[in-house]
Amino acid sequence: MTKFVKVKEADLPTELSAEEFVIPAPNFITEILACKNKAPRSGHTSPNYMMEIAAAVADRYLTEDFNTLTHMNVSRYRGIDIVSPEQMNDVVTKMMLKSVPDVLDAYVDYHIKQRPDGVKLIYFLGDHLHTTKFTVNGIDELKQKEIDSFLGTRKKKILSKSDD
């Protein structure tokens, strides 16, 4: 049975076993970087660029009935300075949440379903607000202090017998 634990990045183990998997906090940096060749040379966002990113996000995380042309209003996001992928992620996240409020849950659901076979423990780096998809997928939450005993990696205490 698979379980998940909500952790901070600093609390992740340095090495993961084949039974462990990490789902990062929801972000669209992968899609933003995939569309970087479509970015305007001016260094500012354009409706076409925003539509490209929205289409990349929709293709990966949303259902086939979502249409970026009819469901997205990208004109509000014209002329924003593109400083870094992280700053662009904030803009894209706001844009997607405005049109598709469940997009972050869809992100988590996608990663849950893409985990490798045999995973017993999922480390989730996102906000507790986005953990509902774990429950929907039948994955219960585990507390951090229960990780070692759940994975069977707890070191057993050796009790020495004293000679009386």
Rosetta blueprint (number, residue, H / E / L):
1 M L
2 T L
3 K E
4 F E
5 V E
6 K E
7 V L
8 K L
9 E H
10 A H
11 D H
12 L L
13 P L
14 T L
15 E L
16 L L
17 S L
18 A L
19 E L
20 E E
21 F E
22 V E
23 I E
24 P L
25 A L
26 P L
27 N L
28 F L
29 I H
30 T H
31 E H
32 I H
33 L H
34 A H
35 C L
36 K H
37 N H
38 K H
39 A L
40 P L
41 R L
42 S L
43 G L
44 H E
45 T L
46 S L
47 P H
48 N H
49 Y H
50 M H
51 M H
52 E H
53 I H
54 A H
55 A H
56 A H
57 V H
58 A H
59 D H
60 R H
61 Y H
62 L L
63 T L
64 E L
65 D L
66 F L
67 N L
68 T H
69 L H
70 T H
71 H H
72 M L
73 N L
74 V H
75 S H
76 R H
77 Y H
78 R L
79 G L
80 I L
81 D E
82 I L
83 V L
84 S L
85 P H
86 E H
87 Q H
88 M H
89 N H
90 D H
91 V H
92 V H
93 T H
94 K H
95 M H
96 M H
97 L H
98 K H
99 S H
100 V L
101 P L
102 D L
103 V H
104 L H
105 D H
106 A H
107 Y H
108 V H
109 D H
110 Y H
111 H H
112 I H
113 K H
114 Q L
115 R L
116 P L
117 D L
118 G L
119 V L
120 K L
121 L E
122 I E
123 Y E
124 F E
125 L L
126 G L
127 D L
128 H H
129 L H
130 H H
131 T L
132 T H
133 K H
134 F H
135 T H
136 V H
137 N L
138 G L
139 I L
140 D E
141 E E
142 L L
143 K L
144 Q H
145 K H
146 E H
147 I H
148 D H
149 S H
150 F H
151 L H
152 G L
153 T L
154 R L
155 K L
156 K L
157 K L
158 I L
159 L L
160 S L
161 K L
162 S L
163 D L
164 D L
